[in-house]
Amino acid sequence: MAPLRGGARAAVLLLALGAEGAARLLKHMAPSEIISLREAAAKLENVSPEQIDEVVEDFAATFKRGPIFPGPGQQMAELLKSALTNSEYEDLFPDERQLAIQDLIDGDRRNVWEAVAGMEAEVLARKLSSEHPHIVAIIIAKLPSDTASLVVRAFETNVRNDVLKRMLQVKPLARPIQTLFEAHVRKTYLVTADDQKGESRHTILANVVNRLAKEASDELITYIEADRPDDAQELRRLLFAFEDIPTMPQKARLTLFDGVQVETVILALRGASDEIRETILSAQGARARRMIEAELLQESNATKDEIDGARRSIATRALELAGAGTIMLREGEGDEEA
C-alpha cells in the first residue's frame, strides 16, 4: 500500500496514541486543525499495520532529533506521575505534594468559583439546565447568595424547588472528588466566591431564598415541608422578607430603620400594602415620616427592579442585625439587646 501523506499521517498517529495521548496533543491544536484531522480520517479506508508502523517510526525518529515539547522537567514529572502510583510519587516528592495542595487552596479553587460567579445569571442558568439537579445544587451552594438567587430565579418553578431542596442534602466533597468536580466546572463553564465556610446547609439555602420573591419562598417551604418537615421548620426560622416587617417587634423595627436612608424607604414603599406602609411609617421620626408621605404622593418612574432592590436591602439589613444579636425578627425568638 502507498505511504500515507499529509493529514492522513497525522490522523493515524493520533489514533495510534490512544485517547490519553491524543488528548494531550489536541489541546495544543487549533479548531481548524482538529477539523482537518477528522476530515482526513474520514477519507481513510483500511490502514495496514505496516503503514501505522511507518508513521510511528517516523515520529519517533523526529522526536530523537530534537524535543518536540519544551520543559523536560515538566515532561519528566508527568512521566513519573503516569508510571508511579499517587502514594509512591508523593512519598518520593513530599514537598511537591504540599505545594500542590496549597496551590489548590489558594489558587485554582478560588479562581474557578470566582469565574462562575462572574457569569451572567441567565447564561449560567441555561448552562446548568443540562446538569443533574444535584450537581446544580452543589454549584449553587458555592455561589454568593446574590448570584445564586439570580440564577435560580431563571429556573422553572419545579426545577428551582427541586434544586433548592437538594441544597439541604449537599455535603462537603472529599478532596479527590472536589478536584474532579472543579475540573468539570472549569471545563464546562470556564467561568466563586470562596467556599461559604462555617455556614450550615440551612443557612446557605436561606441566604438564597431570602432573595427570592415572597411567593416563591413560601412555595418552596411548602414543597420541602411535604417530606422534610424538620428542615422546613429550620429554614422558616432563617427566612425573612420585606413583607414580614409587620411581624417584627416595634423595638426591632425602630432599630432597623434607624440605619436605613429615607430614599431607600420611599423606594421600598412604592406599591406596598397599607399595612406595610403604616408599619414602616410608624418606625420613622415625625420629620422623616412627613417627608416620606409627601414623596409617596408624587408620581415616580421607579422600576420594579429598583423597588425590589430597595426592599431586599432592608430585609438584608434586618437579617444582619438579627445575626449579630442586635434585634429579633419575631416575638419570642429571644431577648433583644439594646
Residue pairs with C-beta under 8 A, 6 or more apart in sequence:
1 48
1 50
1 51
3 51
3 54
4 12
4 47
4 51
4 54
4 55
6 40
7 36
7 37
7 39
7 40
8 40
8 41
8 43
8 44
9 55
9 58
10 37
10 40
11 37
11 38
11 40
11 41
11 44
12 44
12 47
12 51
12 52
12 55
13 55
13 56
13 59
14 22
14 25
14 26
14 37
15 22
15 41
16 52
16 55
16 56
17 25
26 34
29 37
62 68
69 75
77 96
80 89
80 92
81 89
84 92
90 96
90 97
104 179
108 182
109 178
109 182
109 195
110 192
110 194
112 182
112 185
112 186
112 192
113 142
113 143
113 185
113 192
113 193
113 194
113 195
114 192
114 193
115 186
115 189
115 190
115 191
115 192
116 124
116 139
116 142
116 143
116 185
116 189
116 191
116 192
117 143
117 144
117 147
117 192
117 193
118 191
119 189
119 191
121 147
121 150
121 151
121 153
121 154
122 154
124 151
124 189
124 191
125 151
125 152
125 154
125 155
126 154
127 188
127 189
128 136
128 139
128 151
129 155
129 159
131 139
133 159
133 162
133 163
133 166
134 166
134 169
134 170
136 163
136 166
137 163
137 164
137 166
137 167
137 169
137 170
138 170
138 173
138 181
139 185
140 148
140 151
140 152
140 163
140 164
140 167
140 208
141 148
141 167
141 170
141 196
141 201
141 204
141 205
142 192
142 193
142 195
142 196
143 151
143 192
143 193
144 192
144 193
145 204
145 207
145 208
145 210
145 211
146 211
147 193
148 207
148 208
148 211
149 208
149 209
149 210
149 211
149 212
152 160
152 163
152 164
152 208
152 212
153 160
153 212
153 216
155 163
157 216
157 219
160 216
160 220
161 219
161 220
161 223
164 205
164 208
164 209
164 220
165 220
165 223
165 224
165 228
167 201
167 204
167 205
167 208
168 201
168 202
168 205
168 224
168 228
168 231
168 235
169 201
170 201
170 204
172 178
173 181
196 204
196 207
199 207
202 231
202 234
202 235
202 238
203 238
205 235
206 235
206 238
206 239
209 216
209 217
209 220
209 235
209 239
210 217
210 238
210 239
210 240
210 241
210 315
210 316
210 319
211 312
212 220
213 308
214 241
214 242
214 243
217 239
217 241
221 232
221 235
221 236
221 239
224 231
224 232
224 235
225 232
237 333
240 315
240 318
240 319
240 322
240 329
241 311
241 315
242 268
242 276
242 311
242 312
242 314
242 315
243 276
244 315
244 329
245 253
245 256
245 276
245 279
245 280
245 314
245 318
246 275
246 276
246 279
247 329
247 330
247 331
248 256
248 318
248 327
248 329
248 330
249 327
249 328
249 330
249 331
249 336
250 282
250 283
251 327
251 336
252 318
252 321
252 327
252 328
252 329
252 336
253 279
253 280
253 282
253 283
254 283
255 321
255 326
255 327
256 283
256 314
256 317
256 318
256 321
256 327
257 265
257 280
257 283
257 284
259 317
260 313
260 314
260 317
262 288
262 291
262 292
264 310
264 313
264 314
265 280
265 284
265 288
265 292
265 310
265 314
266 292
266 295
266 296
267 302
267 306
267 307
267 310
268 280
268 307
268 310
268 311
268 313
268 314
269 276
269 277
269 280
269 292
269 296
270 296
270 300
270 302
270 307
271 307
272 280
277 296
281 289
281 292
281 293
284 292
318 327
318 329
319 329
321 327
322 328
322 329
325 337
326 336
326 337
327 336
328 334
328 335
328 336
